[in-house]
Amino acid sequence: MSVIRFIPVYDRKVWGGRSFEKMGRVLPDGSIGESREVFDFPDESSVVASGKYAGETFRSVLEKHPAEIMGAG
């Protein structure tokens, strides 16, 4: 299985900055204080960036393919 990459979600914060750009990230306008890379909250979940699960949420992929993603228990 290949690595699953997710679309980061950037949160603007008054104490934030633009440091993620030093890592090659393309940022939205404003001061970015946090980057959620992989998350699954009841009302929002990470979205797969590319590959066979592109566009699906983290929650959806886990629900549909638990053994493939987490391994056989």
PyMOL Python script that loads the backbone (N, CA, C, O; Angstrom):
from pymol import cmd

cmd.read_pdbstr("""\
ATOM      1  N   MET A   1       0.844  -1.177   0.000  1.00  0.00           N
ATOM      2  CA  MET A   1       0.000   0.000   0.000  1.00  0.00           C
ATOM      3  C   MET A   1       0.886   1.237   0.000  1.00  0.00           C
ATOM      4  O   MET A   1       1.901   1.286   0.695  1.00  0.00           O
ATOM      5  N   SER A   2       0.499   2.223  -0.778  1.00  0.00           N
ATOM      6  CA  SER A   2       1.258   3.471  -0.832  1.00  0.00           C
ATOM      7  C   SER A   2       0.824   4.416   0.291  1.00  0.00           C
ATOM      8  O   SER A   2      -0.204   4.213   0.937  1.00  0.00           O
ATOM      9  N   VAL A   3       1.615   5.426   0.498  1.00  0.00           N
ATOM     10  CA  VAL A   3       1.334   6.429   1.536  1.00  0.00           C
ATOM     11  C   VAL A   3       0.092   7.214   1.139  1.00  0.00           C
ATOM     12  O   VAL A   3      -0.063   7.608  -0.017  1.00  0.00           O
ATOM     13  N   ILE A   4      -0.779   7.436   2.095  1.00  0.00           N
ATOM     14  CA  ILE A   4      -1.961   8.258   1.864  1.00  0.00           C
ATOM     15  C   ILE A   4      -1.630   9.673   2.322  1.00  0.00           C
ATOM     16  O   ILE A   4      -1.260   9.894   3.475  1.00  0.00           O
ATOM     17  N   ARG A   5      -1.767  10.624   1.409  1.00  0.00           N
ATOM     18  CA  ARG A   5      -1.492  12.024   1.730  1.00  0.00           C
ATOM     19  C   ARG A   5      -2.815  12.779   1.824  1.00  0.00           C
ATOM     20  O   ARG A   5      -3.741  12.563   1.042  1.00  0.00           O
ATOM     21  N   PHE A   6      -2.867  13.669   2.808  1.00  0.00           N
ATOM     22  CA  PHE A   6      -4.081  14.430   3.067  1.00  0.00           C
ATOM     23  C   PHE A   6      -3.878  15.906   2.759  1.00  0.00           C
ATOM     24  O   PHE A   6      -2.755  16.411   2.775  1.00  0.00           O
ATOM     25  N   ILE A   7      -4.972  16.581   2.481  1.00  0.00           N
ATOM     26  CA  ILE A   7      -4.945  18.019   2.244  1.00  0.00           C
ATOM     27  C   ILE A   7      -4.901  18.709   3.603  1.00  0.00           C
ATOM     28  O   ILE A   7      -5.816  18.526   4.406  1.00  0.00           O
ATOM     29  N   PRO A   8      -3.861  19.498   3.884  1.00  0.00           N
ATOM     30  CA  PRO A   8      -3.807  20.171   5.181  1.00  0.00           C
ATOM     31  C   PRO A   8      -4.877  21.257   5.279  1.00  0.00           C
ATOM     32  O   PRO A   8      -5.253  21.870   4.280  1.00  0.00           O
ATOM     33  N   VAL A   9      -5.354  21.481   6.490  1.00  0.00           N
ATOM     34  CA  VAL A   9      -6.308  22.551   6.759  1.00  0.00           C
ATOM     35  C   VAL A   9      -5.594  23.564   7.643  1.00  0.00           C
ATOM     36  O   VAL A   9      -5.180  23.249   8.759  1.00  0.00           O
ATOM     37  N   TYR A  10      -5.457  24.776   7.133  1.00  0.00           N
ATOM     38  CA  TYR A  10      -4.746  25.824   7.857  1.00  0.00           C
ATOM     39  C   TYR A  10      -5.725  26.687   8.634  1.00  0.00           C
ATOM     40  O   TYR A  10      -6.784  27.060   8.130  1.00  0.00           O
ATOM     41  N   ASP A  11      -5.354  26.996   9.865  1.00  0.00           N
ATOM     42  CA  ASP A  11      -6.167  27.854  10.714  1.00  0.00           C
ATOM     43  C   ASP A  11      -5.462  29.185  10.914  1.00  0.00           C
ATOM     44  O   ASP A  11      -4.295  29.239  11.303  1.00  0.00           O
ATOM     45  N   ARG A  12      -6.189  30.251  10.642  1.00  0.00           N
ATOM     46  CA  ARG A  12      -5.645  31.588  10.860  1.00  0.00           C
ATOM     47  C   ARG A  12      -5.691  31.907  12.347  1.00  0.00           C
ATOM     48  O   ARG A  12      -6.699  31.662  13.009  1.00  0.00           O
ATOM     49  N   LYS A  13      -4.618  32.444  12.860  1.00  0.00           N
ATOM     50  CA  LYS A  13      -4.525  32.845  14.271  1.00  0.00           C
ATOM     51  C   LYS A  13      -3.807  34.183  14.332  1.00  0.00           C
ATOM     52  O   LYS A  13      -2.894  34.435  13.545  1.00  0.00           O
ATOM     53  N   VAL A  14      -4.209  35.039  15.254  1.00  0.00           N
ATOM     54  CA  VAL A  14      -3.554  36.353  15.362  1.00  0.00           C
ATOM     55  C   VAL A  14      -2.078  36.196  15.717  1.00  0.00           C
ATOM     56  O   VAL A  14      -1.267  37.051  15.365  1.00  0.00           O
ATOM     57  N   TRP A  15      -1.724  35.126  16.403  1.00  0.00           N
ATOM     58  CA  TRP A  15      -0.335  34.910  16.796  1.00  0.00           C
ATOM     59  C   TRP A  15       0.442  34.116  15.745  1.00  0.00           C
ATOM     60  O   TRP A  15       1.619  33.810  15.938  1.00  0.00           O
ATOM     61  N   GLY A  16      -0.207  33.788  14.649  1.00  0.00           N
ATOM     62  CA  GLY A  16       0.418  32.970  13.605  1.00  0.00           C
ATOM     63  C   GLY A  16       1.402  33.749  12.752  1.00  0.00           C
ATOM     64  O   GLY A  16       1.718  34.904  13.035  1.00  0.00           O
ATOM     65  N   GLY A  17       1.867  33.111  11.727  1.00  0.00           N
ATOM     66  CA  GLY A  17       2.825  33.717  10.810  1.00  0.00           C
ATOM     67  C   GLY A  17       2.779  33.031   9.460  1.00  0.00           C
ATOM     68  O   GLY A  17       1.734  32.529   9.045  1.00  0.00           O
ATOM     69  N   ARG A  18       3.902  33.010   8.781  1.00  0.00           N
ATOM     70  CA  ARG A  18       3.998  32.426   7.442  1.00  0.00           C
ATOM     71  C   ARG A  18       5.099  31.361   7.368  1.00  0.00           C
ATOM     72  O   ARG A  18       5.572  31.041   6.278  1.00  0.00           O
ATOM     73  N   SER A  19       5.508  30.817   8.506  1.00  0.00           N
ATOM     74  CA  SER A  19       6.647  29.888   8.565  1.00  0.00           C
ATOM     75  C   SER A  19       6.448  28.626   7.734  1.00  0.00           C
ATOM     76  O   SER A  19       7.426  28.036   7.275  1.00  0.00           O
ATOM     77  N   PHE A  20       5.218  28.203   7.535  1.00  0.00           N
ATOM     78  CA  PHE A  20       4.988  26.996   6.733  1.00  0.00           C
ATOM     79  C   PHE A  20       5.494  27.176   5.301  1.00  0.00           C
ATOM     80  O   PHE A  20       5.799  26.193   4.625  1.00  0.00           O
ATOM     81  N   GLU A  21       5.585  28.417   4.836  1.00  0.00           N
ATOM     82  CA  GLU A  21       6.094  28.662   3.482  1.00  0.00           C
ATOM     83  C   GLU A  21       7.550  28.229   3.350  1.00  0.00           C
ATOM     84  O   GLU A  21       7.985  27.868   2.257  1.00  0.00           O
ATOM     85  N   LYS A  22       8.306  28.258   4.435  1.00  0.00           N
ATOM     86  CA  LYS A  22       9.708  27.823   4.419  1.00  0.00           C
ATOM     87  C   LYS A  22       9.810  26.329   4.136  1.00  0.00           C
ATOM     88  O   LYS A  22      10.864  25.838   3.731  1.00  0.00           O
ATOM     89  N   MET A  23       8.710  25.608   4.351  1.00  0.00           N
ATOM     90  CA  MET A  23       8.664  24.172   4.097  1.00  0.00           C
ATOM     91  C   MET A  23       8.116  23.886   2.703  1.00  0.00           C
ATOM     92  O   MET A  23       7.880  22.730   2.350  1.00  0.00           O
ATOM     93  N   GLY A  24       7.913  24.938   1.912  1.00  0.00           N
ATOM     94  CA  GLY A  24       7.399  24.757   0.563  1.00  0.00           C
ATOM     95  C   GLY A  24       5.891  24.739   0.457  1.00  0.00           C
ATOM     96  O   GLY A  24       5.347  24.409  -0.597  1.00  0.00           O
ATOM     97  N   ARG A  25       5.207  25.087   1.532  1.00  0.00           N
ATOM     98  CA  ARG A  25       3.741  25.089   1.509  1.00  0.00           C
ATOM     99  C   ARG A  25       3.210  26.348   0.831  1.00  0.00           C
ATOM    100  O   ARG A  25       3.792  27.426   0.956  1.00  0.00           O
ATOM    101  N   VAL A  26       2.116  26.202   0.124  1.00  0.00           N
ATOM    102  CA  VAL A  26       1.392  27.335  -0.438  1.00  0.00           C
ATOM    103  C   VAL A  26       0.257  27.638   0.530  1.00  0.00           C
ATOM    104  O   VAL A  26      -0.617  26.801   0.756  1.00  0.00           O
ATOM    105  N   LEU A  27       0.274  28.825   1.092  1.00  0.00           N
ATOM    106  CA  LEU A  27      -0.671  29.180   2.144  1.00  0.00           C
ATOM    107  C   LEU A  27      -1.742  30.143   1.667  1.00  0.00           C
ATOM    108  O   LEU A  27      -1.527  30.916   0.733  1.00  0.00           O
ATOM    109  N   PRO A  28      -2.914  30.090   2.325  1.00  0.00           N
ATOM    110  CA  PRO A  28      -3.912  31.123   2.068  1.00  0.00           C
ATOM    111  C   PRO A  28      -3.446  32.437   2.698  1.00  0.00           C
ATOM    112  O   PRO A  28      -2.479  32.454   3.459  1.00  0.00           O
ATOM    113  N   ASP A  29      -4.123  33.519   2.386  1.00  0.00           N
ATOM    114  CA  ASP A  29      -3.774  34.817   2.967  1.00  0.00           C
ATOM    115  C   ASP A  29      -3.939  34.804   4.480  1.00  0.00           C
ATOM    116  O   ASP A  29      -4.718  34.021   5.023  1.00  0.00           O
ATOM    117  N   GLY A  30      -3.207  35.670   5.146  1.00  0.00           N
ATOM    118  CA  GLY A  30      -3.348  35.841   6.588  1.00  0.00           C
ATOM    119  C   GLY A  30      -2.245  35.170   7.376  1.00  0.00           C
ATOM    120  O   GLY A  30      -1.333  34.555   6.822  1.00  0.00           O
ATOM    121  N   SER A  31      -2.354  35.305   8.681  1.00  0.00           N
ATOM    122  CA  SER A  31      -1.393  34.708   9.598  1.00  0.00           C
ATOM    123  C   SER A  31      -1.856  33.307   9.956  1.00  0.00           C
ATOM    124  O   SER A  31      -2.906  33.136  10.574  1.00  0.00           O
ATOM    125  N   ILE A  32      -1.084  32.315   9.574  1.00  0.00           N
ATOM    126  CA  ILE A  32      -1.445  30.919   9.810  1.00  0.00           C
ATOM    127  C   ILE A  32      -0.794  30.453  11.107  1.00  0.00           C
ATOM    128  O   ILE A  32       0.426  30.520  11.263  1.00  0.00           O
ATOM    129  N   GLY A  33      -1.614  29.984  12.024  1.00  0.00           N
ATOM    130  CA  GLY A  33      -1.115  29.567  13.325  1.00  0.00           C
ATOM    131  C   GLY A  33      -1.060  28.066  13.512  1.00  0.00           C
ATOM    132  O   GLY A  33      -0.299  27.570  14.343  1.00  0.00           O
ATOM    133  N   GLU A  34      -1.856  27.340  12.754  1.00  0.00           N
ATOM    134  CA  GLU A  34      -1.900  25.889  12.909  1.00  0.00           C
ATOM    135  C   GLU A  34      -2.165  25.222  11.563  1.00  0.00           C
ATOM    136  O   GLU A  34      -2.778  25.805  10.669  1.00  0.00           O
ATOM    137  N   SER A  35      -1.696  24.004  11.445  1.00  0.00           N
ATOM    138  CA  SER A  35      -1.986  23.181  10.279  1.00  0.00           C
ATOM    139  C   SER A  35      -2.460  21.823  10.786  1.00  0.00           C
ATOM    140  O   SER A  35      -1.717  21.093  11.442  1.00  0.00           O
ATOM    141  N   ARG A  36      -3.699  21.505  10.471  1.00  0.00           N
ATOM    142  CA  ARG A  36      -4.212  20.174  10.818  1.00  0.00           C
ATOM    143  C   ARG A  36      -3.902  19.264   9.646  1.00  0.00           C
ATOM    144  O   ARG A  36      -4.438  19.444   8.553  1.00  0.00           O
ATOM    145  N   GLU A  37      -3.041  18.294   9.871  1.00  0.00           N
ATOM    146  CA  GLU A  37      -2.571  17.412   8.800  1.00  0.00           C
ATOM    147  C   GLU A  37      -3.461  16.180   8.624  1.00  0.00           C
ATOM    148  O   GLU A  37      -3.828  15.842   7.498  1.00  0.00           O
ATOM    149  N   VAL A  38      -3.807  15.517   9.705  1.00  0.00           N
ATOM    150  CA  VAL A  38      -4.691  14.347   9.676  1.00  0.00           C
ATOM    151  C   VAL A  38      -5.582  14.442  10.900  1.00  0.00           C
ATOM    152  O   VAL A  38      -5.099  14.472  12.032  1.00  0.00           O
ATOM    153  N   PHE A  39      -6.890  14.489  10.666  1.00  0.00           N
ATOM    154  CA  PHE A  39      -7.825  14.620  11.787  1.00  0.00           C
ATOM    155  C   PHE A  39      -9.163  14.011  11.417  1.00  0.00           C
ATOM    156  O   PHE A  39      -9.494  13.860  10.241  1.00  0.00           O
ATOM    157  N   ASP A  40      -9.923  13.667  12.439  1.00  0.00           N
ATOM    158  CA  ASP A  40     -11.262  13.137  12.230  1.00  0.00           C
ATOM    159  C   ASP A  40     -12.130  13.567  13.407  1.00  0.00           C
ATOM    160  O   ASP A  40     -12.144  12.932  14.461  1.00  0.00           O
ATOM    161  N   PHE A  41     -12.845  14.656  13.197  1.00  0.00           N
ATOM    162  CA  PHE A  41     -13.781  15.167  14.194  1.00  0.00           C
ATOM    163  C   PHE A  41     -15.187  14.779  13.759  1.00  0.00           C
ATOM    164  O   PHE A  41     -15.396  14.472  12.585  1.00  0.00           O
ATOM    165  N   PRO A  42     -16.158  14.783  14.670  1.00  0.00           N
ATOM    166  CA  PRO A  42     -17.527  14.419  14.277  1.00  0.00           C
ATOM    167  C   PRO A  42     -18.082  15.257  13.119  1.00  0.00           C
ATOM    168  O   PRO A  42     -18.855  14.750  12.306  1.00  0.00           O
ATOM    169  N   ASP A  43     -17.695  16.527  13.040  1.00  0.00           N
ATOM    170  CA  ASP A  43     -18.252  17.397  12.001  1.00  0.00           C
ATOM    171  C   ASP A  43     -17.287  17.723  10.860  1.00  0.00           C
ATOM    172  O   ASP A  43     -17.654  18.452   9.938  1.00  0.00           O
ATOM    173  N   GLU A  44     -16.065  17.199  10.907  1.00  0.00           N
ATOM    174  CA  GLU A  44     -15.076  17.485   9.860  1.00  0.00           C
ATOM    175  C   GLU A  44     -13.966  16.440   9.898  1.00  0.00           C
ATOM    176  O   GLU A  44     -13.554  15.997  10.970  1.00  0.00           O
ATOM    177  N   SER A  45     -13.490  16.053   8.723  1.00  0.00           N
ATOM    178  CA  SER A  45     -12.456  15.026   8.640  1.00  0.00           C
ATOM    179  C   SER A  45     -11.486  15.377   7.515  1.00  0.00           C
ATOM    180  O   SER A  45     -11.868  16.022   6.538  1.00  0.00           O
ATOM    181  N   SER A  46     -10.242  14.955   7.652  1.00  0.00           N
ATOM    182  CA  SER A  46      -9.242  15.170   6.610  1.00  0.00           C
ATOM    183  C   SER A  46      -9.727  14.588   5.297  1.00  0.00           C
ATOM    184  O   SER A  46     -10.490  13.622   5.271  1.00  0.00           O
ATOM    185  N   VAL A  47      -9.269  15.196   4.198  1.00  0.00           N
ATOM    186  CA  VAL A  47      -9.621  14.729   2.858  1.00  0.00           C
ATOM    187  C   VAL A  47      -8.345  14.228   2.181  1.00  0.00           C
ATOM    188  O   VAL A  47      -7.307  14.887   2.226  1.00  0.00           O
ATOM    189  N   VAL A  48      -8.438  13.058   1.558  1.00  0.00           N
ATOM    190  CA  VAL A  48      -7.296  12.465   0.865  1.00  0.00           C
ATOM    191  C   VAL A  48      -6.970  13.308  -0.368  1.00  0.00           C
ATOM    192  O   VAL A  48      -7.856  13.664  -1.144  1.00  0.00           O
ATOM    193  N   ALA A  49      -5.682  13.618  -0.534  1.00  0.00           N
ATOM    194  CA  ALA A  49      -5.233  14.523  -1.592  1.00  0.00           C
ATOM    195  C   ALA A  49      -5.141  13.864  -2.966  1.00  0.00           C
ATOM    196  O   ALA A  49      -5.467  14.494  -3.972  1.00  0.00           O
ATOM    197  N   SER A  50      -4.702  12.607  -3.024  1.00  0.00           N
ATOM    198  CA  SER A  50      -4.484  11.975  -4.330  1.00  0.00           C
ATOM    199  C   SER A  50      -4.530  10.456  -4.189  1.00  0.00           C
ATOM    200  O   SER A  50      -4.654   9.923  -3.086  1.00  0.00           O
ATOM    201  N   GLY A  51      -4.430   9.781  -5.308  1.00  0.00           N
ATOM    202  CA  GLY A  51      -4.433   8.322  -5.295  1.00  0.00           C
ATOM    203  C   GLY A  51      -5.832   7.741  -5.371  1.00  0.00           C
ATOM    204  O   GLY A  51      -6.790   8.442  -5.698  1.00  0.00           O
ATOM    205  N   LYS A  52      -5.942   6.468  -5.070  1.00  0.00           N
ATOM    206  CA  LYS A  52      -7.226   5.781  -5.270  1.00  0.00           C
ATOM    207  C   LYS A  52      -8.322   6.238  -4.317  1.00  0.00           C
ATOM    208  O   LYS A  52      -9.499   5.993  -4.578  1.00  0.00           O
ATOM    209  N   TYR A  53      -7.963   6.897  -3.219  1.00  0.00           N
ATOM    210  CA  TYR A  53      -8.960   7.412  -2.280  1.00  0.00           C
ATOM    211  C   TYR A  53      -9.150   8.923  -2.402  1.00  0.00           C
ATOM    212  O   TYR A  53      -9.807   9.526  -1.554  1.00  0.00           O
ATOM    213  N   ALA A  54      -8.596   9.536  -3.425  1.00  0.00           N
ATOM    214  CA  ALA A  54      -8.645  10.997  -3.582  1.00  0.00           C
ATOM    215  C   ALA A  54     -10.064  11.528  -3.432  1.00  0.00           C
ATOM    216  O   ALA A  54     -11.008  11.010  -4.030  1.00  0.00           O
ATOM    217  N   GLY A  55     -10.192  12.570  -2.622  1.00  0.00           N
ATOM    218  CA  GLY A  55     -11.484  13.207  -2.415  1.00  0.00           C
ATOM    219  C   GLY A  55     -12.308  12.613  -1.294  1.00  0.00           C
ATOM    220  O   GLY A  55     -13.277  13.228  -0.849  1.00  0.00           O
ATOM    221  N   GLU A  56     -11.943  11.427  -0.829  1.00  0.00           N
ATOM    222  CA  GLU A  56     -12.675  10.799   0.274  1.00  0.00           C
ATOM    223  C   GLU A  56     -12.154  11.334   1.604  1.00  0.00           C
ATOM    224  O   GLU A  56     -11.000  11.748   1.709  1.00  0.00           O
ATOM    225  N   THR A  57     -13.007  11.321   2.607  1.00  0.00           N
ATOM    226  CA  THR A  57     -12.566  11.737   3.937  1.00  0.00           C
ATOM    227  C   THR A  57     -11.834  10.591   4.631  1.00  0.00           C
ATOM    228  O   THR A  57     -12.000   9.422   4.281  1.00  0.00           O
ATOM    229  N   PHE A  58     -11.039  10.946   5.600  1.00  0.00           N
ATOM    230  CA  PHE A  58     -10.320   9.968   6.412  1.00  0.00           C
ATOM    231  C   PHE A  58     -11.316   8.984   7.029  1.00  0.00           C
ATOM    232  O   PHE A  58     -11.097   7.773   7.017  1.00  0.00           O
ATOM    233  N   ARG A  59     -12.402   9.517   7.561  1.00  0.00           N
ATOM    234  CA  ARG A  59     -13.421   8.670   8.191  1.00  0.00           C
ATOM    235  C   ARG A  59     -13.998   7.672   7.193  1.00  0.00           C
ATOM    236  O   ARG A  59     -14.146   6.491   7.509  1.00  0.00           O
ATOM    237  N   SER A  60     -14.322   8.141   5.994  1.00  0.00           N
ATOM    238  CA  SER A  60     -14.892   7.278   4.963  1.00  0.00           C
ATOM    239  C   SER A  60     -13.938   6.149   4.584  1.00  0.00           C
ATOM    240  O   SER A  60     -14.351   4.995   4.463  1.00  0.00           O
ATOM    241  N   VAL A  61     -12.673   6.481   4.400  1.00  0.00           N
ATOM    242  CA  VAL A  61     -11.678   5.471   4.027  1.00  0.00           C
ATOM    243  C   VAL A  61     -11.543   4.429   5.144  1.00  0.00           C
ATOM    244  O   VAL A  61     -11.477   3.231   4.870  1.00  0.00           O
ATOM    245  N   LEU A  62     -11.502   4.879   6.386  1.00  0.00           N
ATOM    246  CA  LEU A  62     -11.394   3.932   7.507  1.00  0.00           C
ATOM    247  C   LEU A  62     -12.624   3.032   7.613  1.00  0.00           C
ATOM    248  O   LEU A  62     -12.504   1.840   7.899  1.00  0.00           O
ATOM    249  N   GLU A  63     -13.802   3.602   7.383  1.00  0.00           N
ATOM    250  CA  GLU A  63     -15.030   2.809   7.469  1.00  0.00           C
ATOM    251  C   GLU A  63     -15.125   1.779   6.345  1.00  0.00           C
ATOM    252  O   GLU A  63     -15.580   0.657   6.569  1.00  0.00           O
ATOM    253  N   LYS A  64     -14.700   2.154   5.141  1.00  0.00           N
ATOM    254  CA  LYS A  64     -14.811   1.267   3.987  1.00  0.00           C
ATOM    255  C   LYS A  64     -13.690   0.230   3.900  1.00  0.00           C
ATOM    256  O   LYS A  64     -13.904  -0.863   3.377  1.00  0.00           O
ATOM    257  N   HIS A  65     -12.503   0.557   4.403  1.00  0.00           N
ATOM    258  CA  HIS A  65     -11.326  -0.300   4.233  1.00  0.00           C
ATOM    259  C   HIS A  65     -10.519  -0.421   5.535  1.00  0.00           C
ATOM    260  O   HIS A  65      -9.319  -0.148   5.532  1.00  0.00           O
ATOM    261  N   PRO A  66     -11.144  -0.821   6.633  1.00  0.00           N
ATOM    262  CA  PRO A  66     -10.412  -0.808   7.919  1.00  0.00           C
ATOM    263  C   PRO A  66      -9.180  -1.712   7.948  1.00  0.00           C
ATOM    264  O   PRO A  66      -8.129  -1.294   8.435  1.00  0.00           O
ATOM    265  N   ALA A  67      -9.284  -2.916   7.447  1.00  0.00           N
ATOM    266  CA  ALA A  67      -8.136  -3.842   7.496  1.00  0.00           C
ATOM    267  C   ALA A  67      -7.016  -3.378   6.588  1.00  0.00           C
ATOM    268  O   ALA A  67      -5.843  -3.523   6.931  1.00  0.00           O
ATOM    269  N   GLU A  68      -7.355  -2.822   5.435  1.00  0.00           N
ATOM    270  CA  GLU A  68      -6.334  -2.342   4.491  1.00  0.00           C
ATOM    271  C   GLU A  68      -5.587  -1.144   5.084  1.00  0.00           C
ATOM    272  O   GLU A  68      -4.379  -1.010   4.890  1.00  0.00           O
ATOM    273  N   ILE A  69      -6.282  -0.296   5.785  1.00  0.00           N
ATOM    274  CA  ILE A  69      -5.673   0.915   6.344  1.00  0.00           C
ATOM    275  C   ILE A  69      -4.982   0.635   7.680  1.00  0.00           C
ATOM    276  O   ILE A  69      -3.850   1.070   7.891  1.00  0.00           O
ATOM    277  N   MET A  70      -5.641  -0.073   8.566  1.00  0.00           N
ATOM    278  CA  MET A  70      -5.126  -0.273   9.927  1.00  0.00           C
ATOM    279  C   MET A  70      -4.426  -1.614  10.122  1.00  0.00           C
ATOM    280  O   MET A  70      -3.756  -1.824  11.134  1.00  0.00           O
ATOM    281  N   GLY A  71      -4.576  -2.513   9.166  1.00  0.00           N
ATOM    282  CA  GLY A  71      -3.986  -3.839   9.313  1.00  0.00           C
ATOM    283  C   GLY A  71      -4.996  -4.811   9.904  1.00  0.00           C
ATOM    284  O   GLY A  71      -5.959  -4.408  10.556  1.00  0.00           O
ATOM    285  N   ALA A  72      -4.766  -6.071   9.671  1.00  0.00           N
ATOM    286  CA  ALA A  72      -5.655  -7.103  10.197  1.00  0.00           C
ATOM    287  C   ALA A  72      -5.472  -7.219  11.708  1.00  0.00           C
ATOM    288  O   ALA A  72      -4.347  -7.242  12.205  1.00  0.00           O
ATOM    289  N   GLY A  73      -6.569  -7.291  12.420  1.00  0.00           N
ATOM    290  CA  GLY A  73      -6.516  -7.331  13.877  1.00  0.00           C
ATOM    291  C   GLY A  73      -6.539  -8.697  14.335  1.00  0.00           C
ATOM    292  O   GLY A  73      -6.501  -8.944  15.541  1.00  0.00           O
TER     293      GLY A  73
END
""", "prot")
cmd.dss("prot")
cmd.show_as("cartoon", "prot")
cmd.util.cbc("prot")
cmd.orient("prot")
